[in-house]
Amino acid sequence: MMNTLMKSLGAVILLIGVGMLAFAAFTGIRSNTILAIGLATIIIGFLAHIYLNKKFE
């Protein structure tokens, strides 16, 4: 059970980043801070997904 949750954590972080960018796009917010945080969250989620899948497999 815990291995499944840990393997999914990277994908969840990635989806949070995508949600942030989608929120900024649909509300018309064009702040570079929100866009940079969304991009950083996507990159961290992608790297966490790779690392956690290798560690818990």
C-alpha positions in Angstrom: 0.0 0.0 0.0 2.7 2.5 1.0 4.8 1.6 -2.1 1.9 2.4 -4.3 1.4 5.8 -2.7 5.1 6.6 -2.9 5.2 5.6 -6.6 2.3 7.9 -7.3 3.6 10.9 -5.3 5.6 12.3 -8.3 2.6 12.1 -10.6 0.5 13.9 -8.0 3.1 16.7 -7.7 3.2 17.0 -11.5 -0.6 17.3 -11.7 -0.5 20.0 -9.1 1.9 22.0 -11.3 -0.4 21.4 -14.3 -3.3 22.6 -12.3 -1.5 25.8 -11.3 -0.7 26.6 -14.9 -4.3 25.8 -16.0 -5.6 28.0 -13.3 -3.4 30.9 -14.4 -4.4 30.4 -18.0 -8.2 30.3 -17.4 -8.3 33.2 -14.9 -6.1 35.4 -17.1 -3.3 35.8 -14.5 -0.1 36.5 -16.3 2.2 36.8 -13.3 5.6 35.4 -14.0 5.9 34.2 -10.4 2.9 31.9 -10.7 4.1 30.6 -14.1 7.6 30.0 -12.7 6.3 28.2 -9.6 4.0 26.0 -11.8 6.9 25.1 -14.1 9.2 24.3 -11.1 6.5 22.1 -9.6 6.1 20.2 -12.9 9.9 19.7 -13.1 10.1 18.6 -9.5 7.2 16.2 -10.0 8.8 14.7 -13.1 12.1 14.1 -11.4 10.4 12.8 -8.2 8.3 10.4 -10.4 11.5 9.0 -12.0 13.4 8.7 -8.7 10.5 7.2 -6.6 9.7 4.6 -9.3 13.3 3.4 -9.3 13.5 3.4 -5.5 10.2 1.6 -4.8 10.2 -0.9 -7.6 
